[in-house]
Amino acid sequence: MTAASVVTSLRGLPAMAQEELTMFFYIGFATVLFLVPAGFVSAELGGAFADRAGGVYTWVGEAYGARFGFLAIWLQWIQNVVWFPTGLSFAAAALAYTFNDKGLADNNVWTGLFCIIAYWGATLVALTGTGLLAKVTKYGFALGTALPGLMLIGLFIWWWASGQTLGWDTAADSAVTVKEGDHAHPRWAPYLVGLGSLSFLGTILLNFAGVESQAVHIKEMRNPSRDYPVAILIAAALSFLIFTLGALSVSAILPYSEMNLQSGVFTTLERAFSTLADIQWPVYILSLLIGYGAIGGALAWLAGPSKGLLTTAHDGALPPFMQRTNRHGVQRNILLVQGLIVTVISSLYLFIDDVSTVFFLISSMTITLYIIMYLLMYASAIRLRRTHPDLPRSFRIPGGRVGMLLFAGVGFLAVAFAFVVSFIPPTQLPVGNPLTYVLLVVGGTIVFTVLPLLIYARRKPSWRREGSEHGSLSTGPSGPTPD
């Protein structure tokens, strides 16, 4: 489920492949400065608080108090809610290719309706409990992400070995190629002509985000203090391999001029199978599997952050209405509220013709929100090493407090830099009107960050669930910093 949370689908491959060989710079940045620190910090914090639910709510709350713990889990939840329409729009495109209807993939009405229907279907699955959810997610990742990813990599190996023209050799754009006399060769380092070139880093970071999201399920593991850190590290390794080799495969097979954020994976498969054996039926099967993988990835996110939000509700940060669960113990009302928000956002597809622009504009709102959550998580890890040095940790970042400062500090600085440049429209992606992009990112960041602080400030003592076993913040002398 953690791997599925990071690699929710193969939808991020074209965005990275569009950078051709400069992708190694961006992927290297995201891996070394973000994925590795996030994975190690999540493994230590998850193992240290393996006996409590709440995920980042618990971790940040123990370090800086319940107010900031609530802010952290809220940001993880709301960015996820805003992200759903983009993740499911990729599944809509996959199903269109399954029907061999390419025009349907770019049809805004089809995309919007599919997102709404698929989300509510996924919600029904989530309401049955973690058992079915975990199975759908597990097989979705294996059959709909890992298997097509391996097939894509296999096609790339054949493409290269058979002497086919490589996509990055056909690019003429100075952003990804260097021209020397009459010859041009791919760039290995980004062509930086302004901060807009660097703002793409925020988008890349978001592709690698989510390694901490399944910590809310930690109490359901047989041996969480041992198994959670192992799961985190395996998921991080799988994510790196799929993203790197998958994006390289797309950039090699697909000409630069044919890159498309929404359908790039499918056109890559079409081109490869047409050249290999002049057949298309494998594309239909793989598209169906990829669509299933995208829905499975959405399911992994659907229940995780919302379950963490349920913990805050039981602790009194949200009104009793948000504490309602069904007979399976699933956060029913939170999922219903979440569904209404997703339905409203998905409706944007019905009114804007350009699916790719909507796809990216919605994604842009999620970047800064998630980055703030990571800033809180890294800062909490550093603080807890000082304030709770004797807390049992089944996994410790090596090097003592210096090691923690190095890993968490590097992660903090990386996401802080990405946060600053995320407000600048990236030159590499279709943002539509730059002013719309800036207003959307700035406005979304302010509204969705201030809103939870206002909700927390207006909470009432009567909201706290009496005798709750769900509360994840300690209340004794070693408890969270007072608000």
N, C-alpha and C positions, 0 to 999 in steps of 0.2 A: 504493500500500500504506500510506503514511503517513496519507493522508486516511481510508482505511478503518479504520485503527487508532484514529483520533480519533472519527470518526462510524461506530462499529461497526455501527450500525443506526439506525432511527428510534425505538428503544425509549425514549430519553431525552426525547422531545418531550412526552408527557403530564405528566411530572414538572415540567417547566418551564411548560407551559401551565396547569397547576393554579394557578400563581401569578398568572394573568391578566396584567394590564398591569404588575404589579410585576416581571414576569419581566425587563423591561429593566434593572432595577437589578441583578439577579443575573447576567444575561448580560453586562452591562457590567462588573461586577466581575470575572467570570471571564475576559473577553476582555482588558481593559486591564491587570489586575493579575496574570493568570496565562498566558493563551494567547499574548499578544504577548511577554512576557519569556521564556517557555519556548521559543517558536519561535525567537527571536533567539539565545538562549543555545545551543540545540541546533544552530543553523546554524553558529555560530562554532566550537563544540567539534567538531562533526562534520567541518567543513572542515579544522580544525587537525590532526585525527588520522585523516584520510581513508585513510592507508596502513595502518591497523591495525583489526582486528576488535575486538569487545567492547562497543562502545557506552558506556553509563554506567560499565561496569567499567573501561574505559580512562580515561575522563575523571576519575572520582573517584579511581581508583588513582594516576594521575599527580600528583594534588594532595595526597592524604592517605594514600597507601600502599595496598598490595594488600588489607589487611584491610577497609578501608572501601569499596574498589572492589568486593570480593566482597559486602559487605553491600548495596550499592546495586543490583547486578544481581540478587541474591537477592530483594530486596524487589520489584523490578519483575517478577520471574518469579512469585513466590508470590502476589502480589496478583492477577496475571493468572490464575493457576490457580484461585484462589478465585472469581474473577469469572465464569469460563466458564459455570457453571450458570445464572446470571442472563441472560447474553447469549443462550444457546441456548434458554432458556425462552421468550424473545420469539419465536424462530423456531418453537417449538412452537405458540404462540398463533396465529402467522401461518398455519401449516398447517391449524389447526383452522378458521380463517375461510375458507381455501381450500376446505375440505370443507363449508362452510356449517353448521358445528356449533359454535355459540358456547359451549355447555356444555363442550365438549372443551377450550376455551382455559383454563378454570378448573379442569380436572380434574387433581388432583395426581399421580395415577398416570401418566396420559398424559404430563404434563410431565416427570416424572422419567425415564421410560423413553426419551422422545425425546431428552433431553439426553445420556443415556449412549450411545445408539446413534449420534446425530449426531456426538458428539465423537470416537468411535472411527473413524467414517467419515472425518472431517476429518483425523484422525491418519494414516490410510492415504494420504491425498492428500499430506500434509506429508512423509511418508517417501519420496516419489518425487523430492524435490528442489525447489529454488526455482522452476524453470520452470513446472510445472503449478500450483504454489501461487500464483505471481504472477498467472497467467491467471485462475484461479478468483476470486482476491481482486479483481483489477481489474474483471472483468465483474460480480462481485457488488456492488461499490460503484457502478458505473455503472448497472446494470439494477435492482439491489435496494435502493439507497439514494438515489442522485441522481435517477433517473427518477421513482420514487414521490414523492420530496420535491418535485420540480417539479410533478407532478400535484396534490399537496396544495396547493401555493402557488397554482396556477391555479384550483383550486376555491374557495380563499379569496377571490381577486380577484373571481370571479363572484359569490360569496355576498355580498360587501360591495356590489358594484356593483348587484346586483338588489334591494337593500333588505331582505335577510333579517335577522332578529333576530340580533344578535351575542351570542355566548356570554357575554362579560364583562358585558353589560347585564342578564343574568338572574341574576347572582350576588347573594346576599343576605348572604353571610358577611362579617363585619366585617374579616376578614383581608385581603380583596381589594376591598372596597367602602367608600365613605364615604357616610353618610346625612346629608343636610342637609334638615331639614323632611320633606316628603313625597317628596323625590327622593333617589335614590342614584346615585352615579357611581363608576367604577372608581378604585382607588388607583393612583398611579404610584410611590410609595415604599412599602417594606415596612412592615407594621403590627407594630412590635416590642413584644412584651409580656414579653420575657425572652430569655435566651440561647438557649432552644430555637428561637426564631424565626430566629436567625442560624446555627444548626448546619446548616441546609439548604444553606449555602454550600459545605460540604464535598462534598455530593452533586453540586452544580452543577459544582464544579471537576473532579470525577471524569469528568463527561460530556465535558469538554474536554481530558482527559489523553490522553497517548499520542503526542504529536508527536515525541518523541525515540526511540520504541520501535524504529523500523526502521533505526537507525544501525548495527546489527549486520550489515546487508547492504551496507554502504557500499562495500566492496571489490569488489562485483559490478557496480558502476556503471561506465560507460565513462569518465566524467570526474568522479569523485566530488567533488573539491575545488571544482568549479564547479557541478555539478548538484545536489548534496545540499542546499546552502543554498537554492537556487531551489525545490526540491521541498518543503522545509520551509515556506517562506513561502506557496506556492500551497496546500498542504494546510491551513494555518492559516486562510487566507481562505475556502476552500471550507467548512471546518468551521463558521466563524462564520455564513456565509450560510445554510447548511442548518439549523443549530440555531435561529437567530433567526427566520427566515421560516417554518420548519416549525412551531415552537412557537406562533407567532402565529396560524397557520392553524388549528391544533387548538383553541386557546382561543376563536377567533372562531366556528367552526362548531359546536363541541360545548358544550352547556349545562354550567355549572359543576357541577351536581349529578350529571352523568353521567360525570365524569372517572374514569378507571381506569388505573392505572400499567401494567397488563399489556396491556389491549385498547383503550386510548384511541385509538390511531391508526386501528384498524380500524372502530370505531364512528363515528369522524369521517368516514371514507370512506363508510360506509353511509348516514349522515345526508345527506351532500352529494349522493350519486348518487340517493338516494330523492327528494330535493327537486328536483334538476335535471331528471331524466327518468323517475323512478319505475322505475329499473333497479338491479340488483345484480350482474350478471355482471362489470362492471369491478372490483368489490371482490375477487372471487375471484382474478382474474388478478393484481391488484396485491398481494394478500396472499401469493400464491405467490412473486412477485418479492421482496417484503420479507423473506420467510423465507429466500430464497436470499441476499439481502444480509446478513442476520444471520449466516448460516453463513459467508459470505465474510469478514465482519468478524472472526469468531472465528478463522478461518484466518490472518488477518493477525497476530493475537496469538499463535497457537499456536506458530509457528516462531521468531518474533523473539526474545523474552526467553530462550527455551530455548537458542537458538544462542549468546547471550551467556553463558549459564551454562556451555555447553560450553567456551568459551574459558577460564573460570576452572578447569574441570576439567583442561584441558591444562596449566595453570599450577600444578597441584598442590593446588588448594583442595578438590577433591572426589576420592574414591577412583577407581581405574582403571575400576570398573564403570560409572561415569557418563561415561567418556570414549569408550565404544563408539559407533562410527558404522557405517552400512551402506555399500553400494557407491556410493551417491550422495553420501556425505559428510555425511549427515543424522544428527543426534544421537539415534540410535535409543533407547537406554536411558533417556535423560532424558525423551523423549516418552512412553515406556511408564510410567515412574514418575509423570509428570504425569497420564497417563490414569487411573491407579489412584486418585490423589487426587481428580480430578474426578468419578470414578464414586462415591466415598464421599460427597462433598458433594452430588452430584445425588440421591443416595438419600434426602436429607432431604425432598425433595418427596413421596416415597412414604409418609412417616409423618406429615406435617403437612398438614391439609386446606386451609388458607388459602394459596393460591399467592402472592397479593400480599404477604403477610407474609413468607413464605420468600424471595421475590424481594428484598425490601428488607433483611431481616436478613443475608442472604448478602452483599449489596452493601455493607452497613455495615462488614463486616470488611475490605474492600479499601481503604477511604478512607484511614485513617491510615497504612497500610503504604506506599501510593503517595506520600503527602505526605512521609514521611520520606525517600524516595528523591529527591524533588524538592528537599528541603532540602539534601541532600548535593550534588546537581547544581549548584544555584545557588552554594553556598559554594565548590565546586571551580572554577567559572568565575571567580569573583572572585580566588581564590588563584593560579590559573594565570596571570592577567594580571600578577601581581607576581613569581611565581617563574620563569615562562617568557615574559618579554616579547618575546623574539625568535623565538618559535615561529611558523613560517609559517602564516598564517591566510587562507584564500581569501575568507572573509567576516569582517569585524570589526564588532562593535557600535560605532556611531559615538560619538565623544566621548572616546576613550581610556579610561583607567582610571576616570575620573569617569562616563563613559557606561555602562561595564560595572557600576560600583557602583550606578548608578541603575536599570538594567534588572534585573540579577540581585538587587539589594537589595530592590527593590519586589516582585519575585516571591517572594523568600525571606520577607519580612514577611507577604505575602498568604497563603502556604501555612502559615506558622507560626500565623497567626490561625485559619485553617480547621482546623488540627490541634487546637488547644485546644477550639474549639466542637464539633468532631466527636464528642466524648465525651458530649455532651448530646443526649438524644433530640429530634429535630426535631418541632415541633408540626404541620408541614405534611404529614407522611407517616405511613403506617400502620406503626408500629414494633412493634405488639403490646404485650407487657409491657415497660414502660420499664426495669425491672431487668434483664430478659433482654438488652435492647439494650446497656445499659452494660457488663454482664459480658462480652458477646460482643466488643464493641469493645476494652475494656481487656485482656481475656484474649488475644484474637487478636493485638493489638499487641505485648504482652509476649512471647508464645510465639514468634511469627514473626520478631521482631527479635533475641531472645536466641539462638535456635537457630542461625542462620548464624555468629554469633560463636563459639559453642561448637564448631561443625564446623570453623571455620577454626583455632581454637586447638588442635584435636586432629589437624590434618593431619600427614602423614608425608612426609619427603623422597622416599620411593619412589613417592609418588603423581604426582610431576611427570613429564610425558611427555618423555622424552629426545629432544633434537633437534627439538622441536616448533617449527613455524613459526606456530603459532596464538597463542603468548603475546603479549599485547598491551601489557604494561607494560615500559618500558625498564629496563635493568639497569645502565646506566652511571651516571656522576656526576650526570647530569640526571634520573635515574630517580625513582621514587616515594619518598616519605618512608619511611624504614625503619620496620618494625613494632616 
